[in-house]
């Protein structure tokens, strides 16, 4: 190997190391939402790209934390991005390459619509379906509010 090849190899390894360190820092950042039962830590979505497909690796964890079904989040993302999706092993796979920021914004939007109480803004809620309407029942203040969003 000549000197130029060694420098290129060193430069490539430095770039890979910097990307890994940045991803570790990004993954450790938590989004805090206030709650009467304490703060709920909602992790950032872990995105993996396979060809033109986007996989949300920790969708099951996010849904478990906010006490919602993963199918609800998958249907919401399908409608918002106008793309087909499937669920495998608590992962949501979208059949389109979508940027991290857009996915994060849509998940936050889904939490605001289907989880957050519109009265007291707490996340301690339960989602009930009465006939064809979703109702958010707040465990903190006791309010019941209809969800103003049509999934299908």
C-alpha positions as CSV (number, residue, x, y, z in Angstrom):
1,X,0.0,0.0,0.0
2,X,1.3,3.4,-0.8
3,X,0.9,6.5,1.4
4,X,-2.2,7.8,-0.4
5,X,-4.1,4.5,0.1
6,X,-3.1,4.5,3.8
7,X,-4.4,8.0,4.2
8,X,-7.7,7.2,2.5
9,X,-8.1,4.1,4.7
10,X,-7.4,6.1,7.9
11,X,-9.8,8.9,6.7
12,X,-12.6,6.3,6.0
13,X,-12.2,4.7,9.5
14,X,-12.4,8.1,11.1
15,X,-15.6,8.9,9.3
16,X,-17.1,5.6,10.3
17,X,-16.1,6.1,14.0
18,X,-17.6,9.6,14.0
19,X,-20.9,8.4,12.5
20,X,-21.1,5.6,15.1
21,X,-20.4,8.1,18.0
22,X,-23.0,10.5,16.7
23,X,-25.6,7.8,16.3
24,X,-24.9,6.6,19.9
25,X,-25.4,10.2,21.2
26,X,-28.6,10.6,19.2
27,X,-30.0,7.3,20.5
28,X,-29.4,8.3,24.1
29,X,-31.4,11.5,23.9
30,X,-34.9,11.0,25.5
31,X,-38.0,13.0,24.9
32,X,-39.7,13.9,28.2
33,X,-43.4,14.4,28.4
34,X,-44.8,15.4,31.8
35,X,-47.2,13.1,33.5
36,X,-49.0,12.9,36.9
37,X,-47.5,9.4,37.5
38,X,-44.0,10.7,36.7
39,X,-42.3,11.5,33.5
40,X,-42.7,9.1,30.7
41,X,-39.5,8.6,28.7
42,X,-40.4,8.0,25.0
43,X,-37.3,6.9,23.1
44,X,-36.4,8.2,19.7
45,X,-37.4,5.9,16.9
46,X,-34.6,3.6,15.7
47,X,-34.7,3.7,11.9
48,X,-33.1,1.1,9.7
49,X,-33.1,1.3,5.9
50,X,-33.2,-1.8,3.8
51,X,-33.2,-0.8,0.1
52,X,-36.3,1.4,-0.4
53,X,-38.0,0.2,2.8
54,X,-37.9,1.9,6.2
55,X,-38.0,-0.2,9.4
56,X,-38.9,1.4,12.8
57,X,-37.0,-1.1,15.0
58,X,-38.3,0.0,18.4
59,X,-42.0,0.7,17.5
60,X,-43.1,-2.0,19.9
61,X,-41.3,-0.3,22.8
62,X,-42.7,3.1,21.9
63,X,-46.2,1.6,21.8
64,X,-45.8,-0.2,25.1
65,X,-44.6,2.9,26.8
66,X,-47.6,5.0,25.7
67,X,-50.0,2.0,26.3
68,X,-51.2,1.8,22.7
69,X,-51.5,-1.1,20.2
70,X,-48.8,-1.2,17.5
71,X,-51.5,-1.6,14.9
72,X,-52.8,1.9,15.7
73,X,-49.4,3.4,15.1
74,X,-48.9,1.4,11.9
75,X,-52.3,2.5,10.5
76,X,-51.6,6.1,11.4
77,X,-48.2,6.1,9.7
78,X,-49.7,4.3,6.6
79,X,-52.3,7.1,6.3
80,X,-49.9,10.0,7.0
81,X,-47.2,8.8,4.5
82,X,-49.7,7.2,2.0
83,X,-47.6,4.0,2.0
84,X,-48.2,0.3,2.7
85,X,-46.7,-1.1,5.9
86,X,-46.5,-4.4,7.8
87,X,-45.6,-5.4,11.3
88,X,-42.9,-8.0,12.0
89,X,-41.6,-8.8,15.5
90,X,-42.8,-5.5,17.0
91,X,-41.2,-3.6,14.1
92,X,-43.1,-1.4,11.6
93,X,-41.8,-1.8,8.1
94,X,-42.9,1.0,5.7
95,X,-42.5,0.4,2.0
96,X,-40.8,3.7,1.2
97,X,-37.6,5.4,2.3
98,X,-38.7,8.1,4.8
99,X,-36.4,10.5,6.7
100,X,-35.9,10.2,10.5
101,X,-37.2,13.8,11.1
102,X,-40.5,13.1,9.3
103,X,-41.0,9.8,11.1
104,X,-40.3,11.4,14.5
105,X,-42.7,14.3,13.8
106,X,-45.5,11.9,12.8
107,X,-45.0,9.7,15.9
108,X,-45.2,12.9,18.0
109,X,-48.3,13.9,16.1
110,X,-49.8,10.4,16.7
111,X,-49.1,10.7,20.5
112,X,-50.7,14.1,20.5
113,X,-53.8,12.8,18.8
114,X,-54.3,9.4,20.3
115,X,-52.5,9.5,23.7
116,X,-52.4,13.1,25.1
117,X,-55.5,14.2,27.1
118,X,-56.8,17.4,25.4
119,X,-58.0,18.8,28.7
120,X,-55.0,18.4,31.1
121,X,-52.3,17.5,28.5
122,X,-51.2,14.4,30.5
123,X,-50.2,11.1,28.8
124,X,-51.9,8.9,31.4
125,X,-54.8,7.9,29.2
126,X,-56.6,4.8,28.0
127,X,-58.1,4.6,24.5
128,X,-61.6,3.1,24.1
129,X,-63.6,2.4,21.0
130,X,-67.3,3.0,21.3
131,X,-69.2,2.0,18.1
132,X,-67.0,3.7,15.5
133,X,-65.4,6.5,17.5
134,X,-62.2,6.4,19.6
135,X,-62.5,7.9,23.0
136,X,-59.6,9.1,25.1
137,X,-60.3,8.5,28.8
138,X,-57.8,10.3,31.0
139,X,-56.7,8.5,34.1
140,X,-55.3,11.8,35.7
141,X,-58.4,14.1,35.4
142,X,-61.1,11.6,34.5
143,X,-62.1,13.5,31.3
144,X,-63.5,11.6,28.3
145,X,-62.8,13.2,24.9
146,X,-63.4,11.9,21.3
147,X,-60.5,11.6,19.0
148,X,-60.9,13.9,16.0
149,X,-59.0,11.9,13.5
150,X,-60.3,9.3,11.0
151,X,-57.9,6.4,10.4
152,X,-59.8,4.7,7.6
